[in-house]
Amino acid sequence: KIYESMDPEEAALRIEQMKENLALDLLASIKGKKAAAVLAGVSPPKAARLSEGLRRHREIKLQERAETKPSK
């Protein structure tokens, strides 16, 4: 919630300096448009790596939901 309430440019400056695993955890918890605005302020190489990580993170979450969904 802290990073989601920050100005995207300020959040990007901080995320730029973080280890990627922590940055991914934070970005995954931020709503899509806000996360996109934060990523726009991160260096292109790091933004690309974080975007790939976010895609994998979301795929894993979808798979986990499908596995825990009760059968009919």
C-alpha positions as CSV (number, residue, x, y, z in Angstrom):
1,K,0.0,0.0,0.0
2,I,2.9,2.4,0.7
3,Y,4.3,2.1,-2.8
4,E,0.9,2.2,-4.4
5,S,0.2,5.5,-2.6
6,M,3.5,7.1,-3.7
7,D,4.0,9.2,-6.7
8,P,5.0,6.8,-9.5
9,E,8.2,8.6,-10.2
10,E,9.2,8.4,-6.6
11,A,8.4,4.7,-6.4
12,A,10.3,4.1,-9.6
13,L,13.4,5.7,-8.1
14,R,13.3,3.4,-5.1
15,I,12.4,0.3,-7.1
16,E,15.3,1.0,-9.4
17,Q,17.7,0.5,-6.4
18,M,16.0,-2.7,-5.0
19,K,16.9,-6.3,-5.6
20,E,14.6,-7.6,-8.3
21,N,12.8,-10.2,-6.1
22,L,11.7,-7.5,-3.7
23,A,10.7,-5.1,-6.5
24,L,8.6,-7.9,-8.1
25,D,6.8,-8.6,-4.8
26,L,6.0,-4.9,-4.5
27,L,4.9,-4.4,-8.1
28,A,2.8,-7.5,-8.0
29,S,0.8,-6.0,-5.1
30,I,0.2,-2.7,-7.0
31,K,-2.8,-2.3,-9.3
32,G,-2.1,-2.6,-13.0
33,K,-2.2,1.1,-14.1
34,K,-0.1,2.2,-11.1
35,A,2.4,-0.5,-11.7
36,A,2.7,0.5,-15.3
37,A,3.3,4.1,-14.3
38,V,6.0,2.9,-11.9
39,L,7.7,0.7,-14.5
40,A,7.7,3.6,-16.9
41,G,10.1,5.4,-14.6
42,V,12.5,2.5,-14.2
43,S,15.5,2.0,-16.6
44,P,14.4,0.1,-19.7
45,P,16.6,-3.0,-19.0
46,K,15.3,-3.4,-15.5
47,A,11.7,-2.6,-16.5
48,A,12.0,-5.4,-19.1
49,R,13.3,-7.9,-16.5
50,L,10.6,-6.9,-14.0
51,S,7.9,-7.1,-16.7
52,E,9.0,-10.7,-17.5
53,G,9.0,-11.5,-13.8
54,L,5.5,-10.0,-13.3
55,R,4.2,-12.2,-16.1
56,R,5.7,-15.3,-14.5
57,H,4.3,-14.3,-11.1
58,R,0.8,-13.8,-12.5
59,E,0.9,-17.1,-14.4
60,I,1.9,-18.9,-11.1
61,K,-0.9,-17.2,-9.2
62,L,-3.5,-18.2,-11.9
63,Q,-2.2,-21.8,-11.8
64,E,-2.5,-21.8,-8.0
65,R,-6.0,-20.6,-8.2
66,A,-6.9,-23.2,-10.8
67,E,-5.5,-26.0,-8.6
68,T,-7.3,-24.9,-5.5
69,K,-10.6,-24.3,-7.3
70,P,-13.2,-26.8,-6.2
71,S,-14.4,-29.3,-8.8
72,K,-18.0,-29.5,-9.7
